[in-house]
Amino acid sequence: MKGKSNTPLTSSPKLFNLQFRFFNVLCCFILFVCGLSFGVVLSFHLKNVSFDLHITQSPLTLRSAPSPPSVNSTTGMSRTGRVGLTGFLEPPDIMHDMDDTELLWRASITPRIAQYPFDRVPKVAFLFLTKGPVLLAPLWEQFFKGHQGLYSIYVHSDPSFEPSEPNGSVFYGRRIPSKEVEWGRVNMIEAERRLLANALLDFSNQRFVLLSESCIPLFNFSIVYSYLINSSQTFVESYDLAGPAGSGRYSQRMSPFITLDQWRKGAQWFEIDRDLAVEVVSDQTCFPVFQQQCKDPCYADEHYLSTFVTMKFGKKNSNRTLTWVDWSKGGPHPTKFLRTGVTVEFLEKLRNGSQCNYNGENTSICHLFARKFMPDAMNRLLKFAPIVMQFH
């Protein structure tokens, strides 16, 4: 027919194929660009995310170790602060948040090298086990006056007691985290160990004295300090007593850890050195037996330390207490001293009325403290202290 082209349509399929291939290449390029962009964005994002790698392996959970702080090799300083001995030696705040298990563990840590790599002035730690306030605090204030840096004070009182010492008192802020204590029960020993443990956190404390709220000093601070710091022995009263108030309190259930021939009795009020204090807070053999088996009428406060020290550290112990008390009237409690009982003659008798051994020599100074003095005796004690005790 005229008007119609007879040229074959051979070019159309080739054009279609070229267009198809171009479209595929374009799609691949777009996908590549999108993927590359996504990868770059994701990599920058992941740089700001920290991962904790957990590998579970019963019964332990292992974590990747944190990177150590960078340290300047020239100054030895880290970005987180100086790493040195000062921070380790600094005792924690007295009202810390450690429980008894944590406290005893930390207090049991002790150097194996005897020489100290820093200047150390040995101190005496005065441990007051009280129900409430230290009743004779004004007398003790006079005793400690002018001797800062040579003593530390720690007070364990009933948790319900609210301290009210004035800001300038030596007892201000010296109460440790405390728990309830019952007379004659094993929790009284727990309180003593708590006091010792807190005092051990101060590496300068060398000697440790347990006192009650009714105790008084019989000599001035200089004499007491010299007597304790220079002593070659510890002062824990320990003796073997037959009868219901002594060996009769022993339980066969304590065997084989504690036997009847090891059982001892003695005054609760002790004075010990740092080595023995560490042993007391670290005791995992004798003390658990007392916790489990020392029930009424055992009276753990009269037997635990005397038994423990005799069993393991008897050679270094004097077997006497430095705290005088009058048991002459009999009964479970000692004589109480009121105002009328306090005279110059009476105090002089307590100071020099005995004979004992000190560092291998005889001496008439056998007691440094005395109890039980009542608050109404305060005025006479303050009056006689400058004369008799020679307080300065």
Sine and cosine of phi, psi and omega as CSV:
sin_phi,cos_phi,sin_psi,cos_psi,sin_omega,cos_omega
0.00,0.00,0.60,-0.80,0.05,-1.00
-0.96,0.30,0.51,-0.86,0.00,-1.00
1.00,0.02,-0.20,0.98,0.00,-1.00
-0.96,-0.29,0.69,-0.72,-0.01,-1.00
-0.99,0.16,0.64,-0.77,0.06,-1.00
-0.99,-0.17,0.23,0.97,-0.01,-1.00
-0.96,0.27,0.76,-0.65,-0.03,-1.00
-0.95,0.32,0.48,-0.88,-0.04,-1.00
-1.00,0.00,0.80,0.60,-0.06,-1.00
-0.98,0.21,-0.37,0.93,-0.07,-1.00
-0.99,0.17,-0.34,0.94,-0.09,-1.00
-0.91,0.41,-0.73,0.69,0.01,-1.00
-0.90,0.44,-0.62,0.79,0.01,-1.00
-0.89,0.45,-0.67,0.75,0.02,-1.00
-0.90,0.44,-0.61,0.79,0.00,-1.00
-0.90,0.43,-0.68,0.73,0.00,-1.00
-0.90,0.43,-0.65,0.76,0.02,-1.00
-0.90,0.44,-0.67,0.74,0.02,-1.00
-0.90,0.43,-0.60,0.80,-0.02,-1.00
-0.92,0.38,-0.68,0.73,0.01,-1.00
-0.91,0.41,-0.65,0.76,0.03,-1.00
-0.88,0.47,-0.64,0.77,0.01,-1.00
-0.89,0.45,-0.67,0.75,0.01,-1.00
-0.90,0.43,-0.70,0.72,0.01,-1.00
-0.88,0.47,-0.66,0.75,0.00,-1.00
-0.89,0.46,-0.68,0.74,0.01,-1.00
-0.89,0.46,-0.70,0.72,0.00,-1.00
-0.89,0.46,-0.65,0.76,0.00,-1.00
-0.90,0.43,-0.68,0.74,0.01,-1.00
-0.89,0.46,-0.68,0.73,0.02,-1.00
-0.90,0.44,-0.64,0.77,0.01,-1.00
-0.89,0.45,-0.71,0.71,0.00,-1.00
-0.89,0.45,-0.68,0.74,0.01,-1.00
-0.90,0.44,-0.71,0.70,0.00,-1.00
-0.89,0.45,-0.66,0.75,0.02,-1.00
-0.90,0.44,-0.67,0.74,0.02,-1.00
-0.89,0.45,-0.69,0.73,0.00,-1.00
-0.89,0.46,-0.67,0.75,0.01,-1.00
-0.90,0.44,-0.67,0.74,0.01,-1.00
-0.90,0.44,-0.72,0.70,0.01,-1.00
-0.88,0.47,-0.69,0.73,-0.04,-1.00
-0.91,0.42,-0.64,0.77,-0.02,-1.00
-0.90,0.43,-0.65,0.76,0.05,-1.00
-0.90,0.43,-0.60,0.80,0.00,-1.00
-0.92,0.40,-0.67,0.74,-0.06,-1.00
-0.93,0.36,-0.37,0.93,0.03,-1.00
-0.90,0.43,-0.42,0.91,-0.03,-1.00
-1.00,-0.08,0.11,0.99,-0.03,-1.00
-0.92,-0.39,0.81,-0.59,0.06,-1.00
-0.99,-0.12,0.62,-0.79,-0.02,-1.00
-0.93,-0.37,0.66,-0.75,0.17,-0.99
-0.98,-0.21,0.91,-0.42,0.00,-1.00
-1.00,0.02,0.86,-0.51,-0.01,-1.00
-0.94,-0.35,0.82,-0.57,0.08,-1.00
-0.88,-0.48,0.96,-0.29,-0.08,-1.00
-1.00,0.09,0.82,-0.58,0.04,-1.00
-0.60,-0.80,0.99,-0.16,-0.09,-1.00
-0.84,0.54,0.71,-0.71,0.06,1.00
-0.99,-0.13,0.25,0.97,-0.07,-1.00
-0.96,-0.28,0.51,-0.86,0.12,-0.99
-0.92,-0.40,0.89,-0.45,-0.06,-1.00
-0.99,-0.13,0.67,-0.74,0.03,-1.00
-0.82,-0.57,0.47,-0.88,0.04,-1.00
-0.90,0.43,0.66,-0.75,-0.06,-1.00
-0.94,0.35,0.65,-0.76,0.05,-1.00
-0.94,0.34,0.45,-0.89,0.03,-1.00
-0.94,0.35,0.69,-0.73,0.02,-1.00
-0.93,0.36,0.46,-0.89,0.04,-1.00
-0.91,0.42,0.61,-0.79,0.02,-1.00
-0.94,0.35,0.65,-0.76,-0.06,-1.00
-0.84,-0.55,0.72,-0.69,0.09,-1.00
-0.96,0.29,0.89,-0.45,-0.09,-1.00
-0.91,0.41,-0.32,0.95,-0.03,-1.00
-1.00,0.09,-0.73,0.69,-0.07,-1.00
-0.99,-0.10,-0.30,0.95,-0.06,-1.00
0.96,0.29,0.26,0.96,-0.02,-1.00
-0.99,-0.12,0.65,-0.76,0.08,-1.00
-0.98,-0.20,0.28,-0.96,0.01,-1.00
-0.92,0.39,-0.36,0.93,-0.02,-1.00
-1.00,-0.06,0.07,1.00,0.01,-1.00
0.87,-0.49,0.12,-0.99,-0.06,-1.00
-0.96,0.28,0.70,-0.72,0.08,-1.00
-0.97,-0.26,0.93,-0.36,-0.07,-1.00
-0.38,-0.92,-0.18,-0.98,-0.09,-1.00
-0.98,0.21,-0.46,0.89,-0.10,-1.00
-0.85,0.53,-0.72,0.69,-0.02,-1.00
-0.90,0.43,-0.56,0.83,0.01,-1.00
-0.94,0.34,-0.58,0.81,-0.05,-1.00
-0.98,0.20,-0.39,0.92,-0.07,-1.00
-0.93,0.37,0.90,-0.44,0.02,-1.00
-0.93,0.37,0.48,-0.87,0.01,-1.00
-0.94,0.34,0.21,-0.98,0.09,-1.00
-0.83,0.56,0.58,-0.81,-0.11,-0.99
-0.90,0.43,-0.49,0.87,0.09,-1.00
-0.99,-0.15,0.91,0.41,-0.01,-1.00
-0.98,0.20,0.04,-1.00,-0.02,-1.00
-0.93,-0.37,0.35,0.94,0.07,-1.00
-0.97,0.24,0.63,-0.78,0.15,-0.99
-0.99,0.12,0.04,-1.00,-0.09,-1.00
-0.88,0.47,-0.63,0.78,-0.01,-1.00
-0.89,0.46,-0.72,0.70,0.01,-1.00
-0.92,0.40,-0.66,0.75,-0.03,-1.00
-0.89,0.45,-0.75,0.66,-0.03,-1.00
-0.90,0.43,-0.61,0.79,0.02,-1.00
-0.89,0.45,-0.73,0.68,-0.02,-1.00
-0.91,0.41,-0.64,0.77,-0.02,-1.00
-0.92,0.38,-0.40,0.92,-0.03,-1.00
-0.98,0.20,-0.20,0.98,0.01,-1.00
-0.96,0.29,0.82,-0.57,-0.04,-1.00
-0.60,-0.80,0.60,-0.80,0.01,-1.00
-0.92,0.39,0.52,-0.85,0.07,-1.00
-1.00,-0.04,-0.23,0.97,0.01,-1.00
-0.99,-0.10,0.81,-0.58,-0.11,-0.99
-0.95,0.32,-0.57,0.82,-0.04,-1.00
-0.98,0.21,0.73,-0.68,0.01,-1.00
-1.00,0.05,0.72,-0.69,0.00,-1.00
-1.00,0.08,0.47,0.88,0.01,-1.00
-0.40,-0.91,0.30,-0.95,0.04,-1.00
-0.94,0.35,0.80,-0.60,-0.08,-1.00
-0.71,-0.71,0.87,-0.50,0.11,-0.99
-0.99,-0.14,0.91,-0.41,-0.06,-1.00
-0.90,0.43,0.65,-0.76,-0.01,-1.00
-0.88,-0.47,0.37,-0.93,0.13,-0.99
-0.98,-0.21,0.80,-0.60,0.02,-1.00
-1.00,-0.09,0.86,-0.50,0.02,-1.00
-0.99,-0.14,0.90,-0.43,-0.10,-0.99
-0.96,-0.28,0.94,-0.35,-0.04,-1.00
-0.99,-0.17,0.90,-0.44,0.08,-1.00
-0.98,-0.18,0.95,-0.31,-0.15,-0.99
-0.75,-0.67,0.27,-0.96,0.17,-0.99
-0.99,0.10,-0.69,0.73,0.00,-1.00
-0.69,-0.72,-0.86,-0.51,-0.02,-1.00
-0.98,0.21,0.27,-0.96,0.17,-0.99
-0.97,0.24,0.96,-0.29,-0.20,-0.98
-0.88,0.47,-0.54,0.84,-0.06,-1.00
-0.96,-0.29,0.58,0.82,-0.07,-1.00
-0.82,0.58,-0.66,0.75,0.00,-1.00
-0.85,0.52,-0.58,0.81,0.05,-1.00
-0.92,0.39,-0.67,0.74,0.02,-1.00
-0.92,0.39,-0.54,0.84,0.06,-1.00
-0.86,0.51,-0.68,0.74,0.04,-1.00
-0.92,0.40,-0.61,0.79,-0.01,-1.00
-0.89,0.46,-0.70,0.71,-0.08,-1.00
-0.99,0.12,-0.27,0.96,-0.13,-0.99
-0.83,0.56,0.79,-0.61,0.07,-1.00
1.00,0.09,0.16,0.99,-0.06,-1.00
-0.82,-0.57,0.51,0.86,0.03,-1.00
-0.85,0.52,0.63,-0.78,0.01,-1.00
1.00,-0.04,-0.13,0.99,0.02,-1.00
-0.93,-0.37,0.00,1.00,-0.03,-1.00
-0.54,-0.84,0.34,-0.94,0.16,-0.99
-0.74,-0.67,0.51,-0.86,-0.02,-1.00
-0.83,-0.56,0.70,-0.71,0.04,-1.00
-0.69,-0.72,0.74,-0.67,-0.05,-1.00
-0.84,-0.54,0.80,-0.60,0.10,-0.99
-0.92,-0.39,0.93,-0.37,-0.02,-1.00
-0.82,-0.58,0.13,-0.99,0.02,-1.00
-0.87,0.50,0.67,-0.75,-0.03,-1.00
-0.84,0.54,-0.43,0.90,-0.02,-1.00
-0.98,0.19,-0.23,0.97,-0.04,-1.00
-0.97,0.23,0.72,-0.69,0.04,-1.00
-0.97,-0.25,0.94,-0.35,-0.02,-1.00
-0.86,0.51,0.59,-0.81,-0.03,-1.00
-0.70,-0.72,0.41,0.91,-0.02,-1.00
-0.92,0.39,0.59,-0.81,0.05,-1.00
-0.92,0.40,0.35,-0.94,-0.10,-1.00
-0.83,0.55,-0.57,0.82,-0.07,-1.00
-1.00,0.03,0.01,1.00,-0.05,-1.00
-0.96,0.29,0.52,-0.86,0.07,-1.00
-0.93,0.37,-0.29,0.96,0.02,-1.00
-1.00,-0.06,-0.08,1.00,-0.04,-1.00
-0.92,0.39,0.80,-0.60,0.04,-1.00
0.93,0.36,0.36,0.93,-0.05,-1.00
-0.95,-0.30,0.23,0.97,0.04,-1.00
-0.99,0.11,0.77,-0.64,0.01,-1.00
-1.00,-0.01,0.28,-0.96,0.12,-0.99
-0.84,0.54,0.87,-0.49,-0.18,-0.98
-0.86,-0.50,0.32,-0.95,0.06,-1.00
-0.75,-0.66,0.21,-0.98,-0.04,-1.00
-0.91,0.42,0.63,-0.77,0.00,-1.00
-0.80,-0.60,0.70,-0.72,0.03,-1.00
-0.89,-0.46,0.67,-0.74,-0.05,-1.00
-0.86,0.52,0.78,-0.63,0.06,-1.00
0.99,0.16,-0.12,0.99,-0.05,-1.00
-1.00,-0.03,0.26,-0.97,-0.05,-1.00
-0.93,0.37,-0.35,0.94,0.03,-1.00
-0.93,0.37,-0.23,0.97,0.13,-0.99
-0.94,0.34,-0.61,0.79,0.08,-1.00
-0.93,0.36,-0.60,0.80,0.05,-1.00
-0.87,0.50,-0.63,0.78,0.03,-1.00
-0.92,0.39,-0.63,0.77,0.03,-1.00
-0.90,0.43,-0.68,0.73,0.05,-1.00
-0.91,0.42,-0.57,0.82,0.04,-1.00
-0.91,0.42,-0.67,0.74,0.05,-1.00
-0.89,0.45,-0.74,0.68,0.01,-1.00
-0.86,0.50,-0.69,0.72,-0.04,-1.00
-0.89,0.46,-0.69,0.72,0.03,-1.00
-0.89,0.45,-0.64,0.77,0.00,-1.00
-0.94,0.35,-0.53,0.85,0.00,-1.00
-0.93,0.38,-0.34,0.94,0.01,-1.00
-0.92,0.39,-0.30,0.95,0.10,-0.99
-0.99,-0.14,0.93,-0.36,-0.08,-1.00
-0.92,0.39,-0.22,0.98,0.01,-1.00
-0.99,0.13,-0.31,0.95,0.01,-1.00
-0.95,0.32,0.85,-0.53,-0.07,-1.00
-0.93,-0.38,-0.57,0.82,0.03,-1.00
-0.83,-0.56,0.51,-0.86,-0.16,-0.99
-0.73,-0.68,0.84,-0.55,-0.06,-1.00
-0.88,-0.48,0.80,-0.60,0.07,-1.00
-1.00,-0.10,0.78,-0.62,-0.05,-1.00
-0.72,-0.70,0.34,-0.94,0.08,-1.00
-0.95,-0.33,0.08,-1.00,0.00,-1.00
-0.94,0.34,-0.24,0.97,-0.02,-1.00
-0.97,-0.22,0.17,0.99,-0.01,-1.00
-0.99,0.11,0.50,-0.87,0.11,-0.99
-0.77,-0.64,0.45,-0.89,0.15,-0.99
-0.99,0.14,0.59,-0.81,0.02,-1.00
-0.98,-0.18,-0.21,0.98,0.01,-1.00
-0.72,-0.70,0.21,-0.98,0.03,-1.00
-0.96,0.27,0.17,-0.99,-0.12,-0.99
-0.88,0.47,-0.65,0.76,-0.07,-1.00
-0.87,0.49,-0.67,0.74,0.01,-1.00
-0.93,0.37,-0.70,0.72,0.00,-1.00
-0.88,0.47,-0.72,0.69,-0.01,-1.00
-0.87,0.49,-0.75,0.66,-0.02,-1.00
-0.89,0.45,-0.67,0.74,-0.01,-1.00
-0.86,0.51,-0.68,0.73,-0.07,-1.00
-0.98,0.19,-0.76,0.65,-0.08,-1.00
-0.89,0.45,-0.57,0.82,-0.06,-1.00
-1.00,-0.05,0.06,1.00,-0.02,-1.00
-0.97,0.24,0.62,-0.79,0.06,-1.00
-1.00,-0.08,0.01,1.00,-0.05,-1.00
-0.77,-0.63,0.22,-0.98,0.17,-0.99
-0.98,-0.21,0.27,-0.96,-0.11,-0.99
-0.81,-0.59,1.00,0.09,0.07,-1.00
-0.83,-0.55,0.90,-0.44,0.00,-1.00
-0.92,0.39,0.73,-0.68,-0.04,-1.00
-0.45,-0.89,0.82,-0.57,0.05,-1.00
-0.45,-0.89,0.34,-0.94,0.00,-1.00
-1.00,-0.10,0.86,-0.50,-0.05,-1.00
-0.83,-0.56,0.83,-0.55,0.06,-1.00
-0.99,0.16,0.31,-0.95,0.07,-1.00
0.98,-0.18,0.02,-1.00,-0.10,-0.99
-0.91,0.42,-0.43,0.90,-0.01,-1.00
-1.00,0.02,-0.02,1.00,-0.01,-1.00
-0.80,-0.60,-0.98,-0.18,-0.03,-1.00
-0.90,0.43,-0.37,0.93,0.03,-1.00
-0.92,0.40,-0.25,0.97,0.02,-1.00
-1.00,0.02,-0.12,0.99,0.01,-1.00
-0.96,0.29,0.63,-0.78,0.05,-1.00
-0.92,-0.38,0.72,-0.69,0.03,-1.00
-0.88,0.48,-0.35,0.94,0.02,-1.00
-0.93,0.38,-0.23,0.97,0.04,-1.00
-0.98,0.21,-0.31,0.95,0.02,-1.00
-0.96,0.28,0.55,-0.83,0.13,0.99
-1.00,-0.05,0.02,1.00,-0.07,-1.00
-0.94,0.35,-0.62,0.79,0.06,-1.00
-0.75,-0.67,0.83,-0.55,-0.01,-1.00
-0.98,-0.22,0.25,-0.97,-0.06,-1.00
-0.88,0.47,-0.60,0.80,-0.01,-1.00
-0.95,0.32,-0.24,0.97,0.06,-1.00
-1.00,-0.07,-0.21,0.98,-0.08,-1.00
-0.93,0.38,0.77,-0.64,-0.02,-1.00
-0.72,-0.69,0.29,-0.96,0.03,-1.00
-0.78,-0.62,0.46,-0.89,0.03,-1.00
-0.03,-1.00,0.15,-0.99,0.02,-1.00
-0.91,0.41,0.54,-0.84,0.01,-1.00
-0.94,0.34,-0.50,0.87,-0.20,-0.98
-1.00,0.07,0.92,-0.39,-0.17,-0.99
-0.87,-0.49,0.19,-0.98,0.21,-0.98
-0.62,-0.78,0.85,-0.53,-0.08,-1.00
-0.70,-0.71,0.26,-0.97,0.04,-1.00
-1.00,-0.07,0.01,-1.00,-0.10,-0.99
-0.91,0.41,-0.64,0.77,-0.02,-1.00
-0.87,0.50,-0.71,0.70,-0.01,-1.00
-0.94,0.33,-0.59,0.81,0.04,-1.00
-0.86,0.51,-0.66,0.75,0.04,-1.00
-0.89,0.45,-0.65,0.76,0.01,-1.00
-0.90,0.43,-0.61,0.79,-0.01,-1.00
-0.91,0.41,-0.73,0.69,-0.02,-1.00
-0.95,0.30,-0.32,0.95,-0.03,-1.00
-1.00,-0.10,-0.05,1.00,-0.11,-0.99
-0.90,0.44,0.92,-0.39,0.04,-1.00
-0.91,-0.40,0.20,0.98,-0.03,-1.00
-0.91,-0.42,-0.85,0.52,-0.08,-1.00
-0.98,0.21,-0.71,0.71,-0.08,-1.00
-0.89,0.45,-0.69,0.73,0.05,-1.00
-0.85,0.53,-0.53,0.85,0.05,-1.00
-0.91,0.42,-0.68,0.74,0.05,-1.00
-0.90,0.44,-0.64,0.76,0.02,-1.00
-0.86,0.51,-0.63,0.78,-0.08,-1.00
-1.00,0.05,-0.57,0.82,-0.20,-0.98
-0.91,-0.42,-0.27,0.96,-0.06,-1.00
-1.00,0.04,1.00,0.07,0.01,-1.00
-0.94,-0.34,0.13,-0.99,0.03,-1.00
-0.79,0.61,0.73,-0.69,0.05,1.00
-0.98,-0.20,0.78,0.63,-0.10,-1.00
-0.96,0.28,-0.67,0.74,-0.04,-1.00
0.85,0.53,0.98,0.18,-0.08,-1.00
-0.86,0.51,-0.55,0.84,-0.05,-1.00
-0.91,0.42,-0.38,0.93,0.00,-1.00
-1.00,-0.09,-0.08,1.00,-0.13,-0.99
-0.75,-0.66,-0.52,0.85,-0.13,-0.99
-0.87,0.50,-0.88,0.48,-0.11,-0.99
-0.91,0.42,-0.63,0.78,0.02,-1.00
-0.88,0.48,-0.68,0.73,0.01,-1.00
-0.94,0.35,-0.73,0.69,-0.05,-1.00
-0.88,0.48,-0.72,0.69,-0.04,-1.00
-0.92,0.39,-0.67,0.75,0.00,-1.00
-0.91,0.42,-0.61,0.79,0.00,-1.00
-0.90,0.43,-0.66,0.75,-0.20,-0.98
-0.88,-0.47,-0.45,0.89,-0.14,-0.99
-0.70,-0.72,0.50,0.87,-0.09,-1.00
-0.89,0.45,-0.52,0.85,-0.07,-1.00
-0.91,0.42,-0.48,0.88,-0.03,-1.00
-1.00,-0.07,-0.07,1.00,-0.11,-0.99
-0.99,-0.14,0.59,-0.80,-0.02,-1.00
-0.99,0.12,-0.24,0.97,-0.04,-1.00
0.89,0.46,0.42,0.91,0.08,-1.00
-0.66,-0.75,0.40,-0.92,0.04,-1.00
-0.99,-0.17,0.44,-0.90,0.05,-1.00
-1.00,-0.08,0.04,1.00,-0.03,-1.00
-0.94,-0.34,0.91,-0.41,-0.02,-1.00
-0.97,0.23,0.61,-0.80,0.06,-1.00
-0.46,-0.89,0.50,-0.87,-0.06,-1.00
-0.97,-0.24,0.94,-0.35,0.04,-1.00
-0.97,-0.24,0.24,0.97,-0.16,-0.99
-0.91,0.41,-0.45,0.89,-0.04,-1.00
-0.98,0.19,-0.19,0.98,-0.03,-1.00
0.98,0.18,0.10,-1.00,0.00,-1.00
1.00,-0.07,0.05,-1.00,-0.09,-1.00
-0.98,0.19,-0.20,0.98,-0.05,-1.00
-0.82,-0.58,0.58,-0.82,0.01,-1.00
-0.97,0.24,0.14,-0.99,0.02,-1.00
-0.91,0.41,0.66,-0.75,0.09,-1.00
-0.99,-0.13,0.64,-0.77,-0.03,-1.00
-0.94,-0.34,0.88,-0.47,0.02,-1.00
-1.00,-0.08,-0.10,-1.00,-0.07,-1.00
-0.83,0.56,-0.73,0.69,-0.10,-0.99
-0.92,0.38,-0.34,0.94,-0.02,-1.00
-1.00,0.08,-0.13,0.99,-0.06,-1.00
-0.99,-0.11,0.94,-0.34,0.05,-1.00
-0.74,-0.68,0.24,-0.97,0.04,-1.00
-0.88,0.47,-0.67,0.74,-0.02,-1.00
-0.89,0.45,-0.67,0.74,-0.01,-1.00
-0.90,0.44,-0.71,0.70,0.00,-1.00
-0.91,0.42,-0.62,0.78,0.03,-1.00
-0.91,0.42,-0.59,0.80,0.04,-1.00
-0.90,0.44,-0.66,0.75,0.02,-1.00
-0.91,0.41,-0.54,0.84,-0.06,-1.00
-0.97,0.23,-0.59,0.81,-0.15,-0.99
-0.68,-0.73,0.37,0.93,-0.08,-1.00
-1.00,-0.09,0.23,0.97,-0.03,-1.00
-0.74,-0.68,0.16,-0.99,0.10,-0.99
-0.76,-0.65,0.71,-0.70,-0.01,-1.00
-0.42,-0.91,-0.04,-1.00,-0.01,-1.00
-0.94,-0.34,0.73,-0.69,0.05,-1.00
-0.71,-0.70,0.89,-0.46,-0.03,-1.00
0.78,0.62,0.64,0.77,0.08,-1.00
1.00,0.07,0.04,1.00,-0.01,-1.00
-0.81,-0.59,0.48,-0.88,0.04,-1.00
-0.96,0.28,0.61,-0.79,0.01,-1.00
-0.52,-0.86,0.41,-0.91,0.07,-1.00
-0.99,-0.11,-0.09,1.00,0.07,-1.00
-1.00,-0.04,1.00,-0.08,-0.05,-1.00
-0.94,-0.35,-0.38,0.93,0.01,-1.00
-0.80,-0.60,0.75,-0.66,0.05,-1.00
-0.98,-0.17,-0.29,0.96,-0.05,-1.00
-0.68,-0.74,0.25,-0.97,0.04,-1.00
-0.49,-0.87,0.40,-0.92,0.06,-1.00
-0.48,-0.88,0.30,-0.96,0.10,0.99
-0.94,-0.34,0.88,-0.47,-0.02,-1.00
-0.96,-0.29,0.74,-0.67,-0.08,-1.00
-1.00,0.02,0.37,-0.93,-0.06,-1.00
-0.85,0.53,-0.48,0.88,-0.04,-1.00
-0.95,0.30,-0.12,0.99,0.07,-1.00
-1.00,0.03,0.01,1.00,-0.13,-0.99
-0.86,0.51,-0.75,0.66,-0.08,-1.00
-0.87,0.50,-0.66,0.75,0.01,-1.00
-0.93,0.36,-0.62,0.78,0.03,-1.00
-0.89,0.45,-0.68,0.73,0.03,-1.00
-0.92,0.39,-0.53,0.85,0.01,-1.00
-0.95,0.32,-0.66,0.75,-0.09,-1.00
-1.00,0.04,-0.31,0.95,-0.09,-1.00
-0.84,0.54,-0.73,0.69,0.01,-1.00
-0.90,0.44,-0.47,0.88,-0.05,-1.00
-0.99,0.10,-0.78,0.63,-0.11,-0.99
-1.00,0.07,-0.82,0.57,-0.05,-1.00
-0.99,0.17,-0.22,0.98,0.02,-1.00
0.86,0.52,0.71,0.70,0.11,-0.99
-0.90,0.43,0.63,-0.78,-0.01,-1.00
-0.94,-0.34,0.00,0.00,0.00,0.00
